[in-house]
Amino acid sequence: MLVTGGAGFIGSWLCDVLVGLGADVTDVDDLPTGRIKNIDHLTKNPLFKFVESDVCAFGSKEKFDFIWYGKFILARVLGFAVLVLFEGSFLVFSAVYARLGKAFR
């Protein structure tokens, strides 16, 4: 999963939850408001990778099933792309957990 802004207040919480569920998480943050101390505990976890970069300059050959981006979330859920406002992210998070949770139980 790709998380942008994962060193921020909400983003770091999201990274914690996703890594806690056993997901591989790549966080891309250029740290304009985020803080390394918010994700410092995750940097030792093999499921977590931090990349200090502007998301527009980030290049990766890795494919991501889910992208958590700022106030919007773009997720591939059961083969469909879904774009939701952050306030609706619980629905997407529930779908992600339902799809991935079985592998982590």
C-alpha positions in Angstrom: 0.0 0.0 0.0 1.2 3.5 -0.7 0.5 6.2 1.8 1.3 9.8 1.1 1.8 12.2 4.0 2.3 9.3 6.3 4.5 11.3 8.7 1.7 13.6 9.5 -0.8 13.2 12.4 -3.5 11.3 10.5 -1.1 9.6 8.0 1.1 8.2 10.8 -1.9 6.8 12.5 -3.0 5.2 9.2 0.5 3.7 8.7 0.3 2.3 12.3 -3.0 0.6 11.6 -2.0 -0.8 8.2 1.3 -2.2 9.4 -0.5 -3.6 12.5 -2.8 -5.5 10.1 0.3 -6.9 8.4 0.2 -4.8 5.2 3.3 -3.7 3.4 3.3 0.1 3.6 5.4 2.6 1.6 5.1 6.1 2.9 6.0 9.0 0.6 6.2 12.3 2.4 8.2 15.5 1.7 7.7 16.5 5.3 6.3 20.0 4.9 4.2 19.5 8.0 4.9 15.9 8.9 7.4 14.8 11.5 9.8 11.9 11.4 9.2 11.3 15.1 5.6 10.3 14.2 6.9 7.3 12.2 10.2 6.7 13.9 8.9 3.5 15.6 7.8 2.1 12.2 11.2 2.5 10.5 12.5 -0.6 12.2 9.5 -2.7 10.9 10.3 -4.7 7.7 6.7 -4.1 6.5 7.3 -0.3 6.5 9.3 1.8 4.1 9.7 5.6 4.2 10.6 7.6 1.2 11.3 11.3 1.7 10.0 12.8 -1.6 7.4 15.0 -3.1 4.7 12.6 -4.3 4.8 14.2 -7.8 8.5 13.4 -8.0 8.1 9.9 -6.6 8.9 7.1 -9.1 8.5 3.5 -8.4 8.3 0.3 -10.4 6.4 -1.3 -7.6 2.7 -1.7 -8.1 0.4 -0.7 -5.2 -3.1 -2.2 -4.7 -4.2 0.7 -2.5 -3.2 4.4 -2.5 -4.1 6.5 0.5 -3.6 10.1 -0.5 -4.2 13.1 1.7 -7.9 13.8 2.1 -8.8 11.5 -0.7 -8.4 7.7 -0.9 -8.0 5.9 -4.1 -8.4 2.2 -3.5 -8.7 -0.9 -5.7 -11.4 -2.8 -4.0 -12.4 -6.1 -5.6 -11.1 -4.8 -8.9 -13.0 -1.5 -8.9 -11.4 1.9 -8.4 -13.1 3.9 -5.7 -12.5 7.6 -4.8 -13.9 8.8 -1.5 -13.6 11.8 0.7 -11.6 11.3 3.8 -14.8 11.4 5.9 -15.9 8.3 4.0 -12.6 6.5 4.5 -14.1 4.1 7.1 -16.0 2.4 4.4 -12.9 1.9 2.3 -10.9 0.9 5.4 -13.6 -1.7 6.1 -13.4 -3.0 2.6 -9.6 -3.2 2.8 -9.8 -5.1 6.1 -12.5 -7.4 4.7 -10.3 -8.2 1.7 -6.9 -8.4 3.4 -7.9 -9.2 7.0 -8.4 -12.9 6.2 -4.8 -13.3 5.3 -3.7 -11.7 8.6 -5.9 -13.7 11.0 
